[in-house]
């Protein structure tokens, strides 16, 4: 792809700087890790928020405390998702 035209480079989503395809393996590994992280984050978010809503429905926790807990857990999950994937 290094010898491709400027129009082909601008239209492509991925640009290979050499003729070897070893970059595809790295890209596939990164994609799998990101998908696992997104799946885990979604499961944690749904689980925690469902638990918090349950506590609110049966009047164990006040609405203001639920709002704080929701924001804290959301911030934690977002912060966790910003960690570097190896």
N, C-alpha and C positions, 0 to 999 in steps of 0.2 A: 504494500500500500504506500510505501515511501515514494514510489514513482508515479503515483496517481495524479490526476489533474486537480487543479484548484477547485473546480466545481464538484468533483467527486468527493473531495475532502470536506467541503462545506456541507454536503448532503448526507454524509455518513454520521451515524451515531457513535461508532467506535472507529478509531484510527490506529492502525498498527504501524509502528515506526520501523519495523524490519519485516523480513519475509517469513520469520518463524511464527508458529502458532502457539507458542508456550504461554503467551499472555491469556489465551482463552481458558486455560486450566486455572490460572490465578483468578480470573474474573468469575469463573464458575464457583470456586471456593468462597470468594467474597459474597457472591449472591446467596449461596446456601447459608452462610453464617448470618447474613442480614435477615433472611426469611425466618430462621430459627429465633433470632432476637425479636423480630416483630411479632411472631406467634406467641412467644413467652410474654412479651409486654401486653399484648391484647388479653391473654388469659389472666394475667395478674390484675389488670385494670377491671375487667368484668367481674372477677371473683371478689376483689376488695370492695368495689362499689356496690355489688349485690349484697354483700355482708353488711355494709354500712346502711344501705336502704332498709334491710331487714331490721337492724337495730332501731332505726327511726320509726318503722311501722309499728313496732311493739313498744314504743315509748321508753326504751332503755337509755337512749342518748338524746340530748336536746338537739334541735335543728341547728343551732349556732355551732355546737361542737361538731356535728356531722359535717357542716360546711368546712370547718377548719381541717378536720381529718381528711375530707375529700381532697382539699387543696394540697395538703402535705403529702398525701400518697401520690397524687398526680405529679407533683413536683419531683418526688423521689423516683418515680418510674421514668419520667422524662430525663432526669439526670442520669439514671442508669443506662438509658438508651444512647446517651452521648459518649459512653465509654468506647475506647478503641477496640476494634475487632482484630484479632490476630489470625 
